[in-house]
Amino acid sequence: MRFDDKTVLVTGGSRGIGRAIGQAFAASGAKVMLTSRKIDALEEAAAEIRESTGNGAVEVIASNAGGIEEPERVLSETVSRFGGLDVLVNNAATNPYFGPLMGLDASRADKIVEVNLRAVLLWSQAAVRLGFQGGQRGSIINIASIGGLSIEPGIGYYNVSKAGVIHLTRQLANELGPQVRVNAIAPGLVRTFFARALWEENEERVSARLPMGRIGEPSDIAGAALFLASDLASWITGEVLVVDGGALVASSR
Ligand SMILES: NC(=O)c1ccc[n+]([C@@H]2O[C@H](COP(=O)([O-])OP(=O)(O)OC[C@H]3O[C@@H](n4cnc5c(N)ncnc54)[C@H](OP(=O)(O)O)[C@@H]3O)[C@@H](O)[C@H]2O)c1
């Protein structure tokens, strides 16, 4: 799959899944804009991607994905640097709370919604208005979670936000076709900083339960993102691609 002459914007692009997606698109010839909050981490990631792929068109803009003005600012800057946008990957997310829903306070609940759900709407609006040739052609990929398709303790409201991302994906696909395709990826447990509490001390036990026998690597999710953005997926919209090593079909042995 080649993405020469295409431009891709990835939120939460400095590490983990977002960085792997940026790396994979850069290796396939795309111009890549990475954004997340910390500029040092972004610059380091972009330098490593440029070095490892030989693709110099990897740039960064520091931004908080949950900010209301941020999508327009970053989209305008991306278009002025790269000339347009073809693919938006809404990947940034946060989870400031672990515990039962009854203990979650309003400010952390709002933060989860702002960064994980409202941002998907606002960045998609900005991409359509400013990036996708005035809404004429583009692809949006939202990183959801299998948590948005199931119930589990501890990260309940985060999972509610991811269920919202899945529904938002379907609604946007309905409203933006045929020019813009909108799809989601629902990862299972992936070896990243974000999820370390879930795998760091239990990797062997967690892996043994999965039909594929291992937890995910960020590159497992990047492959799915490339597929959904490519012409191979040109008749796929409003879909949720589960990439979880079989977690949702695992038995409880
Ligand atoms: N890892 C898993 O097991 C797993 C499973 C299912 C779904 N997911 C989803 O996959 C996506 C990526 O997660 P990950 O595991 O790759 O996490 P990660 O390794 O912690 O990376 C998160 C990225 O998002 C950025 N970020 C965090 N808050 C942000 C904000 N408010 N605004 C802008 N950028 C922000 C971080 O950089 P800064 O901190 O510098 O901003 C970093 O670049 C998320 O949507 C997550 O919900 C992950």
The ligand as an SDF file (V2000), in Angstrom:
LIG
                    3D

 48 52  0  0  0  0  0  0  0  0999 V2000
   -2.8220    0.4300   24.4890 N   0  0  0  0  0  0  0  0  0  0  0  0
   -3.9550   -0.2420   24.5350 C   0  0  0  0  0  0  0  0  0  0  0  0
   -4.0420   -1.3590   25.0730 O   0  0  0  0  0  0  0  0  0  0  0  0
   -5.1960    0.3450   23.8990 C   0  0  0  0  0  0  0  0  0  0  0  0
   -6.3180   -0.4670   23.7890 C   0  0  0  0  0  0  0  0  0  0  0  0
   -7.4670    0.0480   23.2030 C   0  0  0  0  0  0  0  0  0  0  0  0
   -7.4780    1.3400   22.7310 C   0  0  0  0  0  0  0  0  0  0  0  0
   -6.3680    2.1270   22.8550 N   0  0  0  0  0  0  0  0  0  0  0  0
   -6.4390    3.4940   22.3170 C   0  0  0  0  0  0  0  0  0  0  0  0
   -5.3230    3.7290   21.4930 O   0  0  0  0  0  0  0  0  0  0  0  0
   -5.0490    5.1250   21.4500 C   0  0  0  0  0  0  0  0  0  0  0  0
   -3.5790    5.3760   21.6950 C   0  0  0  0  0  0  0  0  0  0  0  0
   -3.2390    4.8840   22.9760 O   0  0  0  0  0  0  0  0  0  0  0  0
   -1.7770    4.3350   23.3070 P   0  0  0  0  0  0  0  0  0  0  0  0
   -1.9860    3.0800   24.0280 O   0  0  0  0  0  0  0  0  0  0  0  0
   -0.9060    4.3780   22.1010 O   0  0  0  0  0  0  0  0  0  0  0  0
   -1.3040    5.4370   24.3680 O   0  0  0  0  0  0  0  0  0  0  0  0
    0.1380    6.0890   24.6810 P   0  0  0  0  0  0  0  0  0  0  0  0
    1.2470    5.1790   24.3040 O   0  0  0  0  0  0  0  0  0  0  0  0
    0.0460    6.5570   26.0790 O   0  0  0  0  0  0  0  0  0  0  0  0
    0.1590    7.3350   23.7110 O   0  0  0  0  0  0  0  0  0  0  0  0
   -0.8050    8.3310   23.8570 C   0  0  0  0  0  0  0  0  0  0  0  0
   -0.4770    9.4850   22.9410 C   0  0  0  0  0  0  0  0  0  0  0  0
   -1.5150   10.4660   23.0630 O   0  0  0  0  0  0  0  0  0  0  0  0
   -0.9450   11.7160   23.4820 C   0  0  0  0  0  0  0  0  0  0  0  0
   -1.9430   12.3820   24.2940 N   0  0  0  0  0  0  0  0  0  0  0  0
   -2.4330   12.0240   25.5130 C   0  0  0  0  0  0  0  0  0  0  0  0
   -3.3410   12.9280   25.9220 N   0  0  0  0  0  0  0  0  0  0  0  0
   -3.4160   13.8670   24.9370 C   0  0  0  0  0  0  0  0  0  0  0  0
   -4.1560   15.0640   24.7760 C   0  0  0  0  0  0  0  0  0  0  0  0
   -5.0070   15.5220   25.7060 N   0  0  0  0  0  0  0  0  0  0  0  0
   -3.9860   15.7700   23.6230 N   0  0  0  0  0  0  0  0  0  0  0  0
   -3.1200   15.3570   22.6890 C   0  0  0  0  0  0  0  0  0  0  0  0
   -2.3940   14.2480   22.7880 N   0  0  0  0  0  0  0  0  0  0  0  0
   -2.5360   13.5140   23.9070 C   0  0  0  0  0  0  0  0  0  0  0  0
    0.3460   11.3290   24.1930 C   0  0  0  0  0  0  0  0  0  0  0  0
    1.3230   12.3840   24.1760 O   0  0  0  0  0  0  0  0  0  0  0  0
    1.3110   13.5870   25.2620 P   0  0  0  0  0  0  0  0  0  0  0  0
    1.1300   12.9480   26.6040 O   0  0  0  0  0  0  0  0  0  0  0  0
    2.6200   14.2690   25.0870 O   0  0  0  0  0  0  0  0  0  0  0  0
    0.1680   14.4760   24.8690 O   0  0  0  0  0  0  0  0  0  0  0  0
    0.8050   10.1760   23.3000 C   0  0  0  0  0  0  0  0  0  0  0  0
    1.3730   10.6930   22.1050 O   0  0  0  0  0  0  0  0  0  0  0  0
   -5.9840    5.7550   22.4820 C   0  0  0  0  0  0  0  0  0  0  0  0
   -7.1320    6.2380   21.8160 O   0  0  0  0  0  0  0  0  0  0  0  0
   -6.3740    4.5820   23.3660 C   0  0  0  0  0  0  0  0  0  0  0  0
   -7.6190    4.7850   23.9880 O   0  0  0  0  0  0  0  0  0  0  0  0
   -5.2270    1.6580   23.4370 C   0  0  0  0  0  0  0  0  0  0  0  0
  1  2  1  0
  2  3  2  0
  2  4  1  0
  4  5  1  0
  4 48  2  0
  5  6  2  0
  6  7  1  0
  7  8  2  0
  8  9  1  0
  8 48  1  0
  9 10  1  0
  9 46  1  0
 10 11  1  0
 11 12  1  0
 11 44  1  0
 12 13  1  0
 13 14  1  0
 14 15  2  0
 14 16  1  0
 14 17  1  0
 17 18  1  0
 18 19  2  0
 18 20  1  0
 18 21  1  0
 21 22  1  0
 22 23  1  0
 23 24  1  0
 23 42  1  0
 24 25  1  0
 25 26  1  0
 25 36  1  0
 26 27  1  0
 26 35  1  0
 27 28  2  0
 28 29  1  0
 29 30  1  0
 29 35  2  0
 30 31  1  0
 30 32  2  0
 32 33  1  0
 33 34  2  0
 34 35  1  0
 36 37  1  0
 36 42  1  0
 37 38  1  0
 38 39  2  0
 38 40  1  0
 38 41  1  0
 42 43  1  0
 44 45  1  0
 44 46  1  0
 46 47  1  0
M  CHG  2   8   1  16  -1
M  END
$$$$
